[in-house]
Amino acid sequence: MSRFWSPLVHKLTPYVPGEQPKMTDLIKLNTNESPYGPSPRALEAIRAADNDTLRLYPDPEALALRTALGARVGLGPEYVFVGNGSDEVLAHAFQAFFAHGEPLLFPDVTYSFYHVYCGLYSLPFRTVPLTDDMQVNIADYAGPCSGVVVANPNAPTGIALSLAEVRKLLELQPDRVVLIDEAYVDFGAESAVSLIKDYPNLLVVQTFSKSRALAGLRVGFAFGQPELIEGLVRIKDSFNSYPLDRLAQVGATAAVEDEAWFASSVQKVVASRTALAEGLQKLGFDVLPSKANFVYTRHPNRNAAELATQLRERAIIVRHLRGERTAAWLRITVGTDQQCENLLSALRDILCSNSL
């Protein structure tokens, strides 16, 4: 605490990111990073841009990247916004669209940064409970609000809404922005981007951090009708006109254009996810149906926090989120086949030793 802090700073409860340990020789399955490297074309583009042009400011409009992103889904660059990771894009969206006096709605079990943004911008909010089986019930999002935010697939559950359900949500709140956070959509869920031209209240946010293995580059983006994109640009240019540096722009653009690498990487993660879920179920774990690059799991007879600690002792890190509805669960990133097998072997050993 400091007497120099503003009242706002005193009240903030910042987001706590997943641990980035300094340990070596560990299996890191706690922050949903890709187990495979970025597109070779992206790496080559970054190396080629590492030259004298770094003395110049980057393109503040990131036009090449926005054009590539839009072209991939049949939209012009005026439908695309980019920022320094999807967290920054989300932060701008919260400030641009959700200050209407009524509470913002989002699930009670979801990405915990949403609470932080509301605190930062003094936005009233109401969390909407997931069903007993951890599903989003669209009907629960009716009534007055300042907007709706839903992660699809949801984090940390991994459960996804269908496109028909997203459409129902948009029609339930036609006068408010509905933000669909699609950080994990590429691993098997249906993207709402195809609905952009039909719904002026839809904003879809995605990231390069997961399916394109560029978490270290910090690039996020949003799709929406031009009026929504203009709102985000107005916030950005009042905060930081150059959120994406030259290396990030060329690397991300090359990654978008390398469709073959992207498809191959995603397919490997999905296959490993299936094997991991089956392996956990054979060990007696409950596993939610995931469309993300992680699984959400619990053992009916074992304490999740203790399991996480025992895994850590074996140099395997997973994510345990404390909370009334999350304390019994572990979120486990899908690693390589070998990493997943090592995890299952460690859990098998832990369960056997605990039963003695």
Secondary structure per residue as TSV (DSSP state, phi and psi in degrees):
chain	resnum	aa	ss	phi	psi
A	1	M	-	360.0	146.0
A	2	S	-	-140.0	141.6
A	3	R	T	-69.8	-10.4
A	4	F	T	-90.2	-9.2
A	5	W	S	-69.4	148.1
A	6	S	-	-75.7	162.7
A	7	P	H	-56.3	-34.9
A	8	L	H	-61.2	-46.4
A	9	V	H	-61.7	-38.8
A	10	H	H	-60.8	-31.7
A	11	K	H	-88.3	-16.1
A	12	L	-	-69.8	141.5
A	13	T	-	-118.0	95.9
A	14	P	-	-65.0	157.7
A	15	Y	-	-67.6	140.5
A	16	V	-	-107.4	108.7
A	17	P	-	-72.2	163.4
A	18	G	-	-62.5	148.8
A	19	E	-	-62.8	136.3
A	20	Q	-	-112.9	84.9
A	21	P	-	-69.2	152.7
A	22	K	-	-90.6	-4.7
A	23	M	-	-63.4	151.0
A	24	T	S	-108.3	167.0
A	25	D	S	56.7	46.4
A	26	L	-	-125.9	163.4
A	27	I	E	-102.5	111.8
A	28	K	E	-99.6	102.5
A	29	L	E	-125.0	43.5
A	30	N	S	-119.8	-12.0
A	31	T	S	-129.5	17.2
A	32	N	-	58.3	31.9
A	33	E	-	-78.5	158.4
A	34	S	-	-72.6	140.5
A	35	P	S	-79.5	-5.5
A	36	Y	S	-114.0	153.1
A	37	G	-	-72.2	168.1
A	38	P	-	-65.6	169.0
A	39	S	-	-53.8	131.5
A	40	P	H	-57.1	-32.7
A	41	R	H	-66.1	-36.0
A	42	A	H	-66.2	-43.4
A	43	L	H	-63.7	-40.5
A	44	E	H	-65.6	-39.4
A	45	A	H	-64.6	-38.6
A	46	I	H	-66.6	-42.9
A	47	R	H	-61.8	-41.4
A	48	A	H	-66.8	-28.7
A	49	A	H	-86.5	-4.5
A	50	D	-	-82.7	76.5
A	51	N	S	-147.0	-162.8
A	52	D	G	-62.6	-20.6
A	53	T	G	-68.0	-11.4
A	54	L	G	-66.2	-12.1
A	55	R	G	-74.4	-14.4
A	56	L	S	-98.8	149.8
A	57	Y	-	-63.4	150.8
A	58	P	-	-75.7	169.0
A	59	D	-	-63.8	115.4
A	60	P	T	-65.8	-20.0
A	61	E	T	-95.4	-8.9
A	62	A	-	45.3	47.7
A	63	L	H	-63.7	-40.5
A	64	A	H	-62.6	-42.7
A	65	L	H	-68.1	-44.6
A	66	R	H	-63.4	-37.2
A	67	T	H	-65.1	-43.0
A	68	A	H	-65.7	-42.6
A	69	L	H	-63.5	-44.6
A	70	G	H	-65.3	-43.2
A	71	A	H	-61.0	-33.8
A	72	R	H	-63.8	-28.0
A	73	V	T	-116.3	12.5
A	74	G	T	78.2	29.8
A	75	L	-	-124.6	152.7
A	76	G	-	-79.2	166.0
A	77	P	G	-62.3	-21.5
A	78	E	G	-69.2	-10.5
A	79	Y	G	-96.0	4.5
A	80	V	E	-125.2	135.8
A	81	F	E	-123.3	142.6
A	82	V	E	-126.6	152.1
A	83	G	E	-153.9	179.8
A	84	N	S	-79.0	80.0
A	85	G	H	80.1	155.3
A	86	S	H	-66.3	-21.7
A	87	D	H	-61.2	-42.2
A	88	E	H	-67.9	-39.6
A	89	V	H	-61.2	-44.7
A	90	L	H	-61.5	-44.3
A	91	A	H	-59.1	-43.8
A	92	H	H	-64.0	-39.0
A	93	A	H	-65.5	-41.6
A	94	F	H	-59.6	-41.3
A	95	Q	H	-73.5	-33.1
A	96	A	H	-80.2	-31.5
A	97	F	H	-124.0	-11.1
A	98	F	-	-115.9	15.3
A	99	A	-	-100.8	74.7
A	100	H	S	-120.7	13.7
A	101	G	S	92.3	-40.8
A	102	E	S	-80.4	162.9
A	103	P	-	-71.3	145.1
A	104	L	E	-77.6	141.7
A	105	L	E	-109.4	132.8
A	106	F	E	-156.3	162.3
A	107	P	E	-63.9	156.6
A	108	D	S	-75.2	-26.4
A	109	V	S	-116.1	104.2
A	110	T	S	-165.5	-166.8
A	111	Y	-	-61.8	120.0
A	112	S	T	-74.1	-7.9
A	113	F	H	-67.0	-23.4
A	114	Y	H	-60.1	-40.2
A	115	H	H	-61.6	-40.1
A	116	V	H	-64.9	-43.6
A	117	Y	H	-60.3	-41.2
A	118	C	H	-62.4	-39.8
A	119	G	H	-66.7	-40.8
A	120	L	H	-63.9	-39.8
A	121	Y	T	-102.3	9.3
A	122	S	T	54.7	47.0
A	123	L	-	-98.9	125.6
A	124	P	-	-66.8	146.1
A	125	F	E	-146.9	161.4
A	126	R	E	-137.3	124.4
A	127	T	E	-84.5	137.5
A	128	V	E	-105.0	117.5
A	129	P	-	-60.1	136.1
A	130	L	-	-66.6	159.3
A	131	T	-	-67.3	173.0
A	132	D	T	-60.2	-28.0
A	133	D	T	-97.1	23.6
A	134	M	S	66.6	32.9
A	135	Q	-	-102.7	152.0
A	136	V	-	-83.4	124.5
A	137	N	-	-100.3	109.5
A	138	I	G	-57.2	-38.0
A	139	A	G	-60.9	-22.5
A	140	D	G	-73.4	-6.5
A	141	Y	G	-103.3	20.1
A	142	A	-	-81.8	167.2
A	143	G	S	96.4	173.1
A	144	P	S	-60.7	137.7
A	145	C	-	-164.4	172.1
A	146	S	S	-96.9	-3.8
A	147	G	E	152.6	174.7
A	148	V	E	-133.4	137.1
A	149	V	E	-125.9	123.6
A	150	V	E	-134.4	126.5
A	151	A	E	-81.6	130.6
A	152	N	S	-140.7	106.9
A	153	P	S	-62.6	153.2
A	154	N	-	-73.9	149.4
A	155	A	T	-118.9	130.0
A	156	P	T	-99.4	8.8
A	157	T	T	-75.9	-33.2
A	158	G	-	83.5	-3.2
A	159	I	-	-79.3	139.4
A	160	A	-	-114.3	148.3
A	161	L	-	-84.3	151.4
A	162	S	-	-79.2	164.5
A	163	L	H	-63.4	-35.0
A	164	A	H	-63.1	-38.5
A	165	E	H	-68.5	-38.8
A	166	V	H	-62.5	-41.7
A	167	R	H	-60.6	-42.3
A	168	K	H	-60.4	-40.3
A	169	L	H	-64.2	-43.0
A	170	L	H	-61.6	-39.1
A	171	E	H	-78.6	-20.7
A	172	L	H	-72.9	-30.5
A	173	Q	S	-128.3	65.4
A	174	P	T	-69.0	-19.0
A	175	D	T	-102.1	9.2
A	176	R	S	-133.0	152.2
A	177	V	-	-70.3	131.8
A	178	V	E	-109.3	114.6
A	179	L	E	-99.9	121.1
A	180	I	E	-106.0	112.9
A	181	D	E	-89.7	103.8
A	182	E	-	-105.1	45.3
A	183	A	T	-57.7	-31.1
A	184	Y	T	-114.3	12.6
A	185	V	G	-62.0	-28.1
A	186	D	G	-69.7	-11.4
A	187	F	G	-93.0	18.6
A	188	G	T	136.5	-5.9
A	189	A	-	-90.1	168.5
A	190	E	-	-92.1	123.7
A	191	S	-	-76.4	144.9
A	192	A	G	-86.8	3.0
A	193	V	G	-58.5	-32.1
A	194	S	G	-65.1	-13.7
A	195	L	G	-95.2	-4.3
A	196	I	G	-54.0	-48.3
A	197	K	G	-71.7	-17.8
A	198	D	G	-91.1	-19.4
A	199	Y	-	-130.8	106.1
A	200	P	T	-68.9	-12.7
A	201	N	T	-95.8	7.6
A	202	L	E	-98.0	128.9
A	203	L	E	-125.3	125.4
A	204	V	E	-112.6	124.3
A	205	V	E	-112.6	132.5
A	206	Q	E	-133.8	179.2
A	207	T	E	-147.9	157.5
A	208	F	S	-91.9	-0.9
A	209	S	S	-75.6	-26.3
A	210	K	S	-102.8	-79.8
A	211	S	T	-68.2	-21.4
A	212	R	T	-106.2	8.5
A	213	A	-	55.5	38.0
A	214	L	-	-123.4	40.6
A	215	A	T	-59.5	-32.9
A	216	G	T	-75.0	-12.2
A	217	L	T	-89.8	-23.0
A	218	R	-	61.7	72.9
A	219	V	-	-132.9	123.6
A	220	G	E	-128.5	166.4
A	221	F	E	-155.4	164.2
A	222	A	E	-137.5	147.7
A	223	F	E	-113.9	137.8
A	224	G	E	-172.1	169.7
A	225	Q	-	-65.5	152.6
A	226	P	H	-51.6	-32.7
A	227	E	H	-65.3	-39.3
A	228	L	H	-68.0	-42.3
A	229	I	H	-61.4	-39.2
A	230	E	H	-62.2	-37.8
A	231	G	H	-61.6	-41.9
A	232	L	H	-65.2	-40.0
A	233	V	H	-63.6	-39.1
A	234	R	H	-62.4	-39.0
A	235	I	H	-68.0	-47.8
A	236	K	H	-55.6	-49.5
A	237	D	T	-73.9	-8.1
A	238	S	T	-94.9	-2.1
A	239	F	T	-123.2	-52.2
A	240	N	-	-159.5	109.2
A	241	S	S	-72.8	-15.1
A	242	Y	-	-126.5	64.5
A	243	P	-	-73.0	-24.8
A	244	L	S	-112.5	121.9
A	245	D	-	-76.8	175.1
A	246	R	H	-61.1	-41.4
A	247	L	H	-66.5	-41.1
A	248	A	H	-62.9	-41.8
A	249	Q	H	-66.0	-45.3
A	250	V	H	-73.0	-37.0
A	251	G	H	-65.5	-44.8
A	252	A	H	-66.3	-40.0
A	253	T	H	-61.4	-45.0
A	254	A	H	-63.9	-36.8
A	255	A	H	-64.3	-40.8
A	256	V	H	-60.6	-38.3
A	257	E	H	-79.2	-12.6
A	258	D	-	-94.9	74.1
A	259	E	H	-67.8	-35.4
A	260	A	H	-64.6	-45.2
A	261	W	H	-63.2	-43.1
A	262	F	H	-58.4	-49.7
A	263	A	H	-62.7	-41.7
A	264	S	H	-64.4	-44.4
A	265	S	H	-63.3	-45.2
A	266	V	H	-63.1	-43.1
A	267	Q	H	-60.5	-38.9
A	268	K	H	-65.5	-41.4
A	269	V	H	-64.6	-43.4
A	270	V	H	-62.7	-42.5
A	271	A	H	-63.9	-42.7
A	272	S	H	-66.0	-36.2
A	273	R	H	-61.2	-43.9
A	274	T	H	-60.7	-45.7
A	275	A	H	-65.9	-39.4
A	276	L	H	-64.4	-45.9
A	277	A	H	-61.3	-43.2
A	278	E	H	-64.1	-40.4
A	279	G	H	-64.0	-41.2
A	280	L	H	-65.5	-41.1
A	281	Q	H	-63.3	-37.0
A	282	K	H	-64.7	-26.0
A	283	L	T	-87.6	2.8
A	284	G	T	95.9	7.6
A	285	F	-	-82.3	146.7
A	286	D	E	-83.6	135.2
A	287	V	E	-131.5	123.9
A	288	L	-	-73.9	150.4
A	289	P	-	-70.1	106.2
A	290	S	-	-96.8	138.1
A	291	K	-	-115.1	22.8
A	292	A	S	-116.7	-172.5
A	293	N	S	-97.7	32.1
A	294	F	E	-149.4	165.9
A	295	V	E	-122.8	149.6
A	296	Y	E	-113.1	120.8
A	297	T	E	-144.5	155.3
A	298	R	E	-147.5	154.4
A	299	H	-	-109.8	128.9
A	300	P	T	-63.7	-18.9
A	301	N	T	-119.5	14.3
A	302	R	S	-134.0	143.2
A	303	N	-	-77.3	125.8
A	304	A	H	-64.3	-41.3
A	305	A	H	-62.6	-39.8
A	306	E	H	-68.0	-39.1
A	307	L	H	-61.1	-42.7
A	308	A	H	-62.2	-40.2
A	309	T	H	-65.5	-43.3
A	310	Q	H	-67.9	-34.1
A	311	L	H	-66.1	-41.1
A	312	R	H	-60.7	-37.2
A	313	E	H	-63.1	-20.3
A	314	R	T	-102.8	19.0
A	315	A	T	64.5	35.6
A	316	I	E	-126.1	123.5
A	317	I	E	-111.0	125.0
A	318	V	E	-123.6	175.6
A	319	R	B	-107.1	123.9
A	320	H	-	-113.8	119.7
A	321	L	-	-103.6	118.9
A	322	R	-	-75.1	148.7
A	323	G	S	152.6	159.9
A	324	E	T	-58.5	-39.5
A	325	R	T	-103.2	-2.9
A	326	T	T	-116.1	-9.1
A	327	A	T	-63.4	-26.3
A	328	A	T	-84.7	-4.2
A	329	W	-	-112.6	155.5
A	330	L	E	-120.4	138.0
A	331	R	E	-103.1	121.5
A	332	I	E	-120.1	118.3
A	333	T	E	-65.9	141.3
A	334	V	-	-76.7	116.2
A	335	G	-	-97.6	-159.8
A	336	T	-	-67.9	166.8
A	337	D	H	-57.1	-40.4
A	338	Q	H	-67.6	-41.4
A	339	Q	H	-63.5	-40.9
A	340	C	H	-65.1	-40.3
A	341	E	H	-65.3	-39.3
A	342	N	H	-63.2	-39.6
A	343	L	H	-62.1	-48.8
A	344	L	H	-62.2	-39.2
A	345	S	H	-63.0	-41.6
A	346	A	H	-65.1	-43.1
A	347	L	H	-64.6	-38.9
A	348	R	H	-60.6	-42.4
A	349	D	H	-65.9	-41.9
A	350	I	H	-64.0	-45.5
A	351	L	H	-64.4	-38.5
A	352	C	H	-68.1	-42.7
A	353	S	H	-68.2	-34.2
A	354	N	H	-72.2	-23.4
A	355	S	H	-85.6	-8.9
A	356	L	-	-73.8	360.0
